[in-house]
């Protein structure tokens, strides 16, 4: 979740969640952490998405909060719904629909959803199709869909910035590298949830696009249900592009690694991908990237494993740059093929 979300009043919002694992029941986590006023929701439901904003009405299930069909979340707080008896598909789409009867004030959001949400006037929460809906490209107040599966082995959190968030991987395609990792985990017969906690523009040490990684690590990693692994990814690239030193970044990364270990989870560290040619590349930033990567690859880091995104994506003949077929064109973010290369570089034996 981030701040800066739009306001709603007397409108129905339908948002789409793409699942990693399936299960026999679920609950919603709803956030007003960055809201400026109480957030009231009514007639909340979940259902299988058919296409676009259309749901399968036979799967539509009401969501309650302490048995009530409406809830008001104070500013600064997050809450979970009651358990919902619903068959959640693996690698499927769940629609979360809610009516917002009162003016909300600015809402908590996730800016880069890479999923289309559907908004109509009035209470249309039970409609299978939201005719005449306008579309939005962020998530609002929806912090998570927690799935209950007795065979689940736990969850891995992908924690980073725009590369983890899936920028340039396409809207509605579910081709972020954490999605592609979820595909690999499923095909290997591992029932492990893959949670994407990337925020585009996020930084390791400084607030900006979302709270800094250091601030949000507790909420977005350690407090996630069932977490057993974290992959610490690309935040530090944005710090390097804004003049941070390698010493600052290795110290901050070392603190995250220790916090993960203190919580009993396995910490997988990612090397930083090349960014020469991007708008904020400098020779000092490149030296910093090399120093951070050397630290992460060393025993001194304390990483339990290293996802070598650098080696997976750079041009062997020009290692400060992306391999051409993996470059989205801005020399900073991987394209869909580059996302696959990152997911393929994950060693599944780490998830024992």
C-alpha positions as CSV (number, residue, x, y, z in Angstrom):
1,X,0.0,0.0,0.0
2,X,1.0,3.6,-0.7
3,X,-0.6,7.0,-0.2
4,X,-2.2,9.2,-2.8
5,X,-5.3,7.2,-3.8
6,X,-8.4,8.9,-5.2
7,X,-11.6,9.5,-3.4
8,X,-14.9,7.5,-3.9
9,X,-18.5,8.3,-3.1
10,X,-21.7,6.3,-3.8
11,X,-19.8,4.1,-6.3
12,X,-19.1,0.4,-6.8
13,X,-15.5,-0.7,-7.4
14,X,-14.6,-4.2,-8.7
15,X,-10.9,-5.1,-8.5
16,X,-9.2,-8.2,-9.9
17,X,-6.7,-10.3,-8.0
18,X,-4.6,-13.0,-9.8
19,X,-3.9,-15.9,-7.5
20,X,-0.7,-18.0,-7.1
21,X,-2.0,-21.0,-5.1
22,X,-5.6,-22.1,-4.7
23,X,-7.5,-23.1,-1.6
24,X,-10.7,-23.9,0.1
25,X,-11.4,-20.6,1.7
26,X,-10.0,-17.1,1.9
27,X,-10.2,-13.7,3.6
28,X,-9.6,-10.1,2.5
29,X,-7.2,-7.7,4.1
30,X,-8.3,-4.1,3.6
31,X,-6.1,-1.0,4.3
32,X,-6.9,2.5,5.3
33,X,-3.3,2.9,6.6
34,X,-2.6,6.0,4.4
35,X,-6.2,7.2,4.3
36,X,-7.2,10.7,5.5
37,X,-10.7,9.8,6.8
38,X,-12.7,6.7,7.9
39,X,-13.3,4.3,5.1
40,X,-16.7,2.7,4.9
41,X,-17.4,-0.3,2.7
42,X,-20.7,-2.2,2.1
43,X,-21.9,-5.2,0.2
44,X,-18.3,-6.6,-0.3
45,X,-18.1,-9.8,-2.2
46,X,-15.7,-12.1,-4.0
47,X,-16.3,-14.2,-7.1
48,X,-14.5,-15.9,-10.0
49,X,-13.8,-13.4,-12.8
50,X,-15.0,-14.5,-16.2
51,X,-13.7,-11.7,-18.4
52,X,-13.1,-8.0,-18.0
53,X,-15.3,-6.8,-15.2
54,X,-17.8,-9.7,-15.5
55,X,-18.1,-12.3,-12.8
56,X,-19.6,-15.8,-12.6
57,X,-22.6,-15.1,-10.4
58,X,-22.8,-18.7,-9.2
59,X,-19.5,-18.2,-7.4
60,X,-20.4,-14.9,-5.8
61,X,-19.9,-15.0,-2.1
62,X,-20.6,-12.2,0.5
63,X,-17.8,-11.0,2.7
64,X,-18.5,-10.1,6.3
65,X,-16.6,-8.4,9.1
66,X,-17.4,-9.7,12.6
67,X,-20.6,-11.0,11.0
68,X,-21.7,-7.6,9.6
69,X,-22.0,-6.8,5.9
70,X,-20.6,-3.3,6.3
71,X,-17.4,-2.1,7.9
72,X,-15.8,1.3,8.7
73,X,-12.0,1.3,8.9
74,X,-10.5,4.2,10.8
75,X,-7.7,6.2,9.2
76,X,-4.3,4.6,9.8
77,X,-5.7,1.1,10.3
78,X,-5.9,-2.3,8.4
79,X,-8.3,-5.1,9.1
80,X,-9.1,-8.6,7.9
81,X,-12.5,-9.9,6.9
82,X,-14.1,-13.0,8.3
83,X,-13.2,-16.3,6.6
84,X,-15.0,-16.7,3.2
85,X,-16.0,-20.2,2.1
86,X,-15.0,-19.9,-1.5
87,X,-13.1,-22.2,-3.9
88,X,-10.1,-20.2,-4.9
89,X,-8.4,-21.3,-8.1
90,X,-4.7,-21.5,-8.5
91,X,-3.4,-19.2,-11.3
92,X,-6.9,-17.7,-11.6
93,X,-8.7,-14.4,-11.2
94,X,-10.8,-13.4,-8.3
95,X,-13.0,-10.3,-8.5
96,X,-13.4,-8.3,-5.2
97,X,-16.4,-6.0,-5.4
98,X,-17.3,-3.3,-2.8
99,X,-19.8,-0.4,-2.6
100,X,-18.5,2.8,-1.1
101,X,-21.5,4.7,0.2
102,X,-19.8,7.7,1.7
103,X,-17.2,10.1,0.5
104,X,-13.9,8.4,1.4
105,X,-11.2,11.1,1.4
106,X,-7.9,10.1,-0.2
107,X,-7.4,6.4,0.0
108,X,-4.6,3.9,0.4
109,X,-3.6,2.5,-3.0
110,X,-1.1,0.4,-4.9
111,X,-0.3,2.7,-7.8
112,X,0.9,0.2,-10.5
113,X,-1.7,-2.5,-10.4
114,X,-1.1,-3.9,-13.9
115,X,-4.7,-5.0,-13.6
116,X,-7.8,-3.2,-14.7
117,X,-10.4,-2.2,-12.1
118,X,-14.0,-1.3,-12.9
119,X,-16.0,1.6,-11.4
120,X,-19.7,2.5,-11.7
121,X,-22.1,4.8,-9.9
122,X,-24.5,3.5,-7.3
123,X,-24.6,0.1,-5.5
124,X,-24.1,-2.4,-8.3
125,X,-22.2,-4.9,-6.2
126,X,-24.4,-7.9,-7.2
127,X,-24.3,-7.2,-10.9
128,X,-22.6,-9.9,-12.9
129,X,-21.5,-7.2,-15.4
130,X,-20.8,-3.6,-14.6
131,X,-22.2,-2.0,-17.7
132,X,-20.8,1.4,-18.6
133,X,-18.0,1.1,-16.1
134,X,-15.0,3.4,-16.2
135,X,-11.6,1.8,-15.7
136,X,-8.8,2.4,-13.2
137,X,-5.2,1.1,-13.2
138,X,-4.4,1.1,-9.5
139,X,-5.5,-1.1,-6.5
140,X,-7.4,0.8,-3.8
141,X,-7.6,-0.3,-0.1
142,X,-7.2,-3.9,-1.1
143,X,-4.0,-5.1,0.7
144,X,-4.3,-8.8,0.2
145,X,-6.3,-12.0,-0.5
146,X,-5.2,-14.6,2.0
147,X,-5.9,-18.2,0.8
148,X,-6.3,-21.2,3.1
149,X,-4.8,-24.4,1.8
150,X,-3.9,-27.2,4.2
151,X,-1.2,-28.4,1.9
152,X,0.5,-25.0,1.6
153,X,4.2,-25.0,2.4
154,X,4.3,-21.3,3.1
155,X,4.7,-18.0,1.1
156,X,7.6,-16.3,-0.5
157,X,7.6,-12.5,-0.7
158,X,9.2,-10.7,-3.6
159,X,10.2,-7.4,-2.1
160,X,11.5,-4.6,-4.3
161,X,10.8,-1.7,-6.7
162,X,9.6,-1.4,-10.3
163,X,11.3,-4.5,-11.6
164,X,9.5,-6.6,-8.9
165,X,6.3,-4.6,-9.5
166,X,6.3,-5.7,-13.1
167,X,6.7,-2.4,-14.9
168,X,6.7,-3.0,-18.7
169,X,5.4,-6.5,-18.4
170,X,1.9,-5.6,-19.6
171,X,-1.5,-4.9,-18.1
172,X,-3.6,-8.0,-17.3
173,X,-0.9,-10.4,-18.5
174,X,0.4,-11.5,-15.1
175,X,3.9,-11.7,-16.4
176,X,5.7,-10.0,-13.5
177,X,8.7,-12.2,-12.5
178,X,6.9,-13.1,-9.2
179,X,4.0,-14.4,-11.3
180,X,6.4,-16.4,-13.4
181,X,8.0,-17.8,-10.3
182,X,4.6,-18.8,-9.1
183,X,4.2,-20.7,-12.3
184,X,7.5,-22.6,-11.8
185,X,6.6,-23.4,-8.2
186,X,3.2,-24.9,-9.2
187,X,4.7,-27.0,-12.0
188,X,7.3,-28.4,-9.6
189,X,4.4,-29.5,-7.3
190,X,5.2,-27.0,-4.6
191,X,2.2,-25.4,-3.0
192,X,4.0,-22.1,-2.2
193,X,2.3,-18.7,-2.5
194,X,4.2,-16.0,-4.3
195,X,3.4,-12.5,-2.9
196,X,4.5,-9.5,-4.9
197,X,5.5,-6.6,-2.6
198,X,7.2,-4.5,-5.3
199,X,6.5,-0.7,-5.5
200,X,7.6,1.2,-8.6
201,X,10.0,4.0,-7.7
202,X,10.5,2.6,-4.2
203,X,13.9,3.2,-2.5
204,X,15.8,1.3,0.2
205,X,16.6,4.1,2.5
206,X,14.3,7.0,1.7
207,X,10.6,7.5,1.5
208,X,9.1,8.6,-1.8
209,X,7.0,6.2,-4.0
210,X,5.8,4.4,-0.9
211,X,7.6,4.2,2.4
212,X,11.2,3.2,2.2
213,X,12.0,-0.5,2.1
214,X,13.5,-0.2,5.6
215,X,10.2,1.2,7.0
216,X,7.8,-1.1,5.2
217,X,9.7,-4.4,5.6
218,X,7.8,-5.3,8.8
219,X,4.3,-4.8,7.2
220,X,5.0,-6.0,3.7
221,X,7.3,-9.0,4.5
222,X,7.4,-10.1,8.1
223,X,3.7,-9.6,8.9
224,X,2.5,-11.5,5.7
225,X,0.6,-14.6,6.6
226,X,2.6,-17.8,6.2
227,X,5.8,-16.1,5.0
228,X,8.8,-18.4,5.1
229,X,11.1,-16.8,2.4
230,X,11.8,-13.3,1.2
231,X,13.6,-12.3,-2.0
232,X,15.1,-8.8,-1.5
233,X,15.3,-7.3,-5.0
234,X,15.8,-4.0,-6.8
235,X,15.1,-1.1,-4.4
236,X,18.7,-0.2,-4.2
237,X,18.9,0.7,-7.9
238,X,16.7,3.7,-7.3
239,X,19.0,4.8,-4.4
240,X,22.1,4.5,-6.6
241,X,20.3,6.6,-9.3
242,X,19.7,9.2,-6.7
243,X,23.3,9.4,-5.4
244,X,23.3,7.0,-2.5
245,X,26.7,5.4,-1.7
246,X,27.4,1.7,-1.7
247,X,28.2,1.9,2.0
248,X,24.8,3.2,2.8
249,X,23.1,0.5,0.8
250,X,25.1,-2.4,2.1
251,X,24.4,-1.3,5.7
252,X,20.7,-1.0,5.0
253,X,20.6,-4.4,3.2
254,X,22.5,-6.0,6.1
255,X,19.8,-4.7,8.5
256,X,17.0,-6.2,6.4
257,X,18.8,-9.5,6.2
258,X,19.3,-9.6,9.9
259,X,15.6,-8.7,10.5
260,X,14.5,-11.5,8.3
261,X,16.7,-14.0,10.1
262,X,15.5,-12.7,13.5
263,X,11.9,-13.5,12.3
264,X,13.0,-17.0,11.3
265,X,12.6,-16.7,7.5
266,X,15.0,-17.6,4.8
267,X,16.5,-14.5,3.1
268,X,17.3,-14.7,-0.6
269,X,19.2,-11.6,-1.9
270,X,19.1,-10.4,-5.5
271,X,22.0,-8.8,-7.3
272,X,21.2,-5.5,-9.0
273,X,20.4,-5.6,-12.7
274,X,22.4,-3.4,-15.1
275,X,21.1,0.2,-15.8
276,X,23.7,1.8,-18.0
277,X,21.9,4.0,-20.6
278,X,19.0,4.8,-18.3
279,X,18.3,8.4,-17.4
280,X,19.9,8.4,-14.0
281,X,22.9,6.1,-14.7
282,X,26.3,7.6,-13.7
283,X,29.8,6.1,-13.4
284,X,29.6,6.5,-9.6
285,X,26.3,4.7,-9.6
286,X,27.8,1.8,-11.6
287,X,30.7,1.5,-9.2
288,X,28.1,1.4,-6.4
289,X,26.2,-1.3,-8.2
290,X,29.3,-3.4,-8.5
291,X,30.1,-2.9,-4.8
292,X,26.6,-3.8,-3.7
293,X,26.6,-6.9,-5.9
294,X,30.0,-8.0,-4.6
295,X,28.7,-7.6,-1.0
296,X,25.5,-9.7,-1.7
297,X,27.6,-12.5,-3.4
298,X,30.0,-12.6,-0.4
299,X,29.6,-14.6,2.8
300,X,29.8,-11.4,4.7
301,X,26.3,-10.5,3.6
302,X,24.6,-13.3,5.5
303,X,22.3,-14.1,2.6
304,X,21.0,-17.6,2.7
305,X,21.0,-17.7,-1.2
306,X,21.6,-15.2,-4.0
307,X,19.3,-14.7,-7.0
308,X,21.8,-13.4,-9.5
309,X,19.5,-11.1,-11.6
310,X,22.6,-9.3,-12.8
311,X,24.1,-12.4,-14.5
312,X,20.7,-13.5,-15.7
313,X,20.0,-10.3,-17.6
314,X,23.3,-8.5,-18.6
315,X,25.0,-8.6,-21.9
316,X,28.1,-10.8,-21.5
317,X,30.0,-8.6,-23.9
318,X,28.9,-5.4,-22.1
319,X,28.0,-6.4,-18.6
320,X,26.9,-2.9,-17.5
321,X,24.0,-3.1,-19.9
322,X,21.0,-5.4,-20.4
323,X,21.2,-8.0,-23.1
324,X,19.3,-6.5,-25.9
325,X,16.5,-9.1,-26.0
326,X,15.8,-8.5,-22.3
327,X,15.7,-4.7,-22.4
328,X,12.3,-3.0,-22.3
329,X,13.9,-0.1,-24.2
330,X,14.6,2.3,-21.3
331,X,17.7,0.4,-20.3
332,X,16.4,0.1,-16.7
333,X,13.6,-2.4,-16.7
334,X,13.4,-5.8,-18.3
335,X,10.8,-6.7,-20.8
336,X,8.6,-9.8,-20.7
337,X,11.5,-12.0,-21.8
338,X,13.7,-10.4,-19.2
339,X,11.1,-11.1,-16.5
340,X,11.2,-14.8,-17.5
341,X,15.0,-14.8,-17.4
342,X,14.8,-13.5,-13.8
343,X,12.2,-16.1,-12.8
344,X,14.2,-18.9,-14.4
345,X,17.3,-17.9,-12.4
346,X,15.6,-18.8,-9.2
347,X,16.8,-22.1,-7.8
348,X,13.7,-24.0,-6.7
349,X,15.8,-26.1,-4.3
350,X,15.8,-23.0,-2.0
351,X,12.2,-23.8,-1.3
352,X,12.5,-27.0,0.8
